[in-house]
Amino acid sequence: MTDWYEEGGLPKFADPPVVETAMALEFPAHESLDIFRLSRLQGLWEDRYPVVQEVPGAPPTPLRLDGSVEVQFGIGSGPRRLWASQPETGLLVQTQSDRLILNWRRVDSGARYPGYQSLRTEFDSLWGALQGYLEKSALKPVTPHLAEFTYVNVVPLVDGESISDVVALLAKDSSALPGEDRFVRFQFIREIQQSADHPYPAQVHINGEPQLIDGARSLVFTVIARAVLEAGSDDPVLGLDAAHALASHTFDRIITEGKHAAWGRIR
């Protein structure tokens, strides 16, 4: 039986199709973390992330057990977010009044995925800087309630390949249907209940669809894992470890054996 949160036996590939990752801790919106204070927070790492811009923020992440979208209404302008990037490495730090996010994006640097441990070390440093900033500014600390890890993957579909040649969950013969496949979009939402074997209640979202990228048919699919954290967790970054492990094991399980070999499965 798979231990979905086990970090020790995670799959590893020599050339994975990942083009972007995101790791995040989300907490109740901090009323004092407005754009002014977020800008001062970004100043703590401006030497490493010198390119800064303000962008629209996002509402709190809904975690509905039925997978439905939670519609939220608000008065006034929506939340704002700051981006601070390090173009040569593809790293991007995002801050908002209710979350801290670290992205790695291949499109910015062309570099290969640096691996989770490298990104985790950087995130841990950023998280410590955030907590230190709040303490120094005599502001209340934040307590995360959600840890999230996301893989974004792009897989070229060559030599007549279909989505079912990539995603094992879709490997079902459709020849009994009329015509030929032109477009297939898929989404799976899975829920993990907390138990002795699963210390975090969690959700996994798997989404994908074909796209034309540089004129070539490709499958773009994401794996998003969200672990719900208990209030007062000693080290919320451990929740990120759990979300990452859950996303990695899920990726491993949904991919066909042919793609395991094509991407150089190491373990």
C-alpha positions in Angstrom: 0.0 0.0 0.0 1.3 3.4 -0.9 2.1 5.8 1.9 1.1 8.9 0.1 3.0 11.2 2.4 6.2 9.2 2.4 9.2 11.4 1.3 11.8 8.6 1.3 10.6 6.6 -1.7 9.5 9.3 -4.0 9.7 8.7 -7.8 12.6 10.4 -9.6 13.0 11.0 -13.3 16.1 12.0 -15.3 14.1 14.3 -17.7 10.6 15.0 -16.2 8.1 17.0 -18.3 7.6 19.6 -15.5 7.7 23.2 -16.6 6.5 24.9 -13.4 6.1 24.1 -9.7 4.5 26.1 -6.9 4.6 25.6 -3.2 2.5 27.7 -0.9 1.4 28.1 2.7 -2.0 29.8 3.2 -3.3 31.4 6.3 -6.3 33.6 7.4 -5.9 37.1 5.8 -3.7 39.3 7.9 -5.4 42.7 8.0 -2.0 44.5 8.4 -0.3 42.9 5.3 -1.5 45.6 2.9 0.5 46.5 -0.2 2.7 48.9 1.7 3.8 46.3 4.2 4.1 43.6 1.6 6.5 45.9 -0.3 8.6 46.3 2.8 8.6 42.5 3.3 9.8 42.0 -0.3 12.6 44.4 0.5 14.1 41.7 2.8 15.0 39.6 -0.3 15.2 42.2 -3.0 18.9 41.5 -3.6 17.9 37.9 -4.7 14.5 38.8 -6.3 15.0 42.3 -7.9 12.2 42.3 -10.4 9.0 43.3 -8.6 5.5 44.0 -9.9 2.0 44.3 -8.4 -0.7 41.9 -9.8 -4.3 41.1 -8.9 -4.6 38.7 -6.0 -6.7 35.6 -5.6 -9.6 34.8 -3.1 -9.0 32.2 -0.4 -8.6 28.7 -1.7 -11.9 26.8 -1.4 -11.6 23.3 0.0 -15.0 21.8 -0.7 -15.2 18.1 -0.2 -17.5 17.7 -3.1 -15.0 19.4 -5.5 -17.5 22.2 -6.4 -16.5 25.8 -6.8 -17.2 28.1 -3.8 -18.6 31.4 -5.1 -17.5 34.3 -2.9 -18.8 37.9 -2.9 -17.0 40.9 -1.6 -17.3 44.6 -1.4 -14.6 47.0 -2.7 -11.5 46.0 -4.6 -10.1 42.5 -4.5 -6.9 41.4 -2.9 -3.5 42.5 -4.3 -0.4 40.5 -4.7 3.3 41.2 -5.2 5.6 39.2 -7.5 9.4 39.3 -7.0 11.3 37.3 -9.6 14.9 36.0 -10.2 14.8 35.6 -14.0 18.1 33.7 -14.3 16.9 30.9 -12.1 13.2 30.9 -12.9 12.3 31.6 -9.3 9.3 33.8 -8.3 8.1 34.8 -4.9 4.5 35.7 -4.5 3.1 37.4 -1.4 -0.5 38.3 -0.5 -2.2 39.1 2.8 -3.1 35.4 3.2 -0.3 33.4 1.6 3.4 33.0 0.6 4.2 31.2 -2.7 7.4 30.1 -4.3 7.3 29.2 -8.0 9.9 27.8 -10.2 9.3 28.4 -14.0 11.3 26.8 -16.8 10.0 29.4 -19.3 12.0 32.1 -17.5 15.4 30.4 -17.4 15.3 27.3 -19.6 16.9 25.4 -16.7 15.9 22.0 -15.6 13.8 21.5 -12.5 16.1 22.0 -9.5 14.4 19.5 -7.3 12.1 19.8 -4.3 14.8 20.0 -1.6 16.5 23.0 -3.2 13.2 24.8 -3.4 12.2 23.8 0.1 15.3 25.3 1.5 14.6 28.6 -0.2 11.0 28.6 0.9 12.0 27.8 4.5 14.2 30.9 4.4 11.4 33.1 3.0 8.9 31.8 5.5 11.4 32.6 8.3 11.8 36.1 6.9 8.0 36.6 6.9 7.6 35.5 10.5 10.6 37.6 11.5 9.2 40.7 9.8 5.9 40.3 11.6 7.6 39.9 14.9 9.9 42.9 14.4 6.9 45.0 13.3 5.0 44.0 16.4 2.3 42.4 14.2 0.5 39.2 15.1 2.1 36.0 13.7 0.3 34.0 11.1 -0.8 30.4 11.5 -1.1 28.4 8.2 -4.2 26.2 7.6 -3.3 24.9 4.2 -0.1 23.7 2.4 -0.2 23.3 -1.3 2.2 21.9 -4.0 1.6 22.0 -7.7 3.3 20.4 -10.7 2.6 21.9 -14.2 3.6 19.5 -17.0 3.8 19.8 -20.8 4.1 16.6 -22.8 4.5 16.8 -26.7 2.1 14.4 -28.4 4.2 12.9 -31.2 3.8 10.2 -33.8 0.0 10.1 -33.5 0.0 9.8 -29.7 -3.1 10.5 -27.7 -3.7 11.6 -24.2 -4.2 7.9 -23.2 -0.6 7.3 -24.2 0.4 9.6 -21.4 -2.2 9.3 -18.7 -2.9 5.8 -17.6 -6.2 6.7 -16.0 -7.5 7.4 -19.5 -6.1 4.3 -21.2 -9.4 3.0 -22.4 -10.2 1.9 -25.9 -12.5 4.4 -27.5 -12.6 2.7 -30.9 -16.2 1.7 -30.3 -17.2 5.3 -30.5 -17.9 7.0 -33.9 -15.3 9.2 -35.5 -11.9 10.2 -34.1 -10.9 12.0 -30.9 -10.4 15.8 -31.5 -10.4 17.1 -28.0 -10.4 15.6 -24.5 -10.4 17.6 -21.3 -10.1 15.7 -18.0 -10.3 16.5 -14.3 -10.1 14.2 -11.2 -10.6 15.3 -7.7 -9.6 12.9 -4.9 -10.1 13.3 -1.2 -7.9 11.7 1.5 -9.5 11.3 5.0 -7.3 11.8 8.0 -6.4 8.5 9.7 -3.6 6.8 11.6 -1.9 6.2 8.2 -2.7 9.6 6.8 -1.9 12.4 9.2 -3.3 15.2 7.0 -6.7 15.4 5.5 -6.0 16.4 1.9 -7.3 16.8 -1.7 -5.6 16.1 -5.0 -6.7 17.8 -8.2 -5.6 16.4 -11.6 -6.5 18.5 -14.6 -5.5 18.4 -18.3 -6.2 19.2 -21.9 -4.4 19.2 -25.2 -3.0 22.5 -26.5 -1.1 23.8 -29.5 2.4 24.9 -28.3 4.7 26.3 -31.0 2.5 24.7 -33.5 2.8 21.2 -31.9 0.1 19.2 -30.2 0.9 18.9 -26.5 -0.8 17.7 -23.3 -0.7 20.2 -20.5 -1.7 18.8 -17.2 -1.4 19.8 -13.5 -1.3 17.9 -10.3 -2.2 19.9 -7.2 -2.0 18.5 -3.7 -3.5 20.4 -0.7 -2.9 19.3 2.9 -5.0 20.8 5.6 -2.9 21.8 8.6 -3.9 21.7 12.2 -4.0 25.0 14.1 -0.7 25.6 15.9 1.4 23.1 13.9 5.0 23.4 15.1 6.5 23.5 11.6 4.1 24.2 8.8 6.8 23.5 6.2 6.4 19.9 7.2 2.9 20.2 5.7 4.6 21.2 2.4 6.6 18.0 2.6 3.3 16.1 2.8 1.7 18.0 0.0 4.8 17.5 -2.2 4.9 13.8 -1.5 1.3 13.4 -2.3 1.7 15.3 -5.6 4.7 13.2 -6.5 3.2 9.9 -5.8 0.0 10.9 -7.6 2.1 11.9 -10.7 3.8 8.6 -10.6 0.6 6.6 -10.5 -1.3 8.4 -13.3 1.5 8.1 -15.9 1.8 5.2 -18.3 4.7 2.8 -18.2 5.8 4.0 -21.6 6.3 7.6 -20.3 8.1 6.3 -17.2 10.7 4.9 -19.6 10.7 7.9 -21.9 11.4 10.3 -19.1 14.2 8.1 -17.6 12.6 6.7 -14.4 15.5 6.4 -11.9 13.5 5.0 -9.0 
